[in-house]
Amino acid sequence: MSNHNLFIHRADGSVEAASNQEILTAARAVLAHRVRRGALLQSPKKVGEYLTMRVGHLDYECFGLILVDQRHRVIDCVELFRGTIDGALYLAMRLSIALNCL
């Protein structure tokens, strides 16, 4: 039994109490809209909020890159590696070596 008052309108027209998973999925969709392309990252606090919304729900570590324009607006946020930081750095070193060979 849920202790909230959030409901889901099903395709058949029925209304049911939303499950915790449905609430989290909807919340992530709302947060994804807030971290869309063009979000302003004007301070360390804003960057922290952006990253919390963007990757805070992940159950693994990731190494990524936030691309911004001259006005600190997000162009893209790219996940480069997954796993522990040691593994990611080892992979980054291998990638760097490979790129230097081109």
C-alpha positions, 0 to 999 in steps of 0.5 A: 500500500502506498502512502501518497496521493499520486495516480496514473490514468491507464490507457483503458481509462482506469485510474490507479495509485501510482507505484513507486517505480512509476513515480520515479520514472515520471520524475526522471522525465521531468528532470530530463526536461530541466537538463535539456540542451541549452541549460545554463551552468553559471556557477559550481552550484548549478553544475552540481545540480545539473549533474545530480539530475543528469547522473545522480540516479545511476547505480554505477560510476561514469566518466563523462564530458559536458560540452558548453558554449561561451555563455556556459550553455550546455551543448551536450553531456556525453558519457565516455566510460562506465565502471570504477574510476580506475577502470575508466582511467585505464581505458582513457589511457588506452584511447589516448594512445590509440588516438595518438597513433592516427 
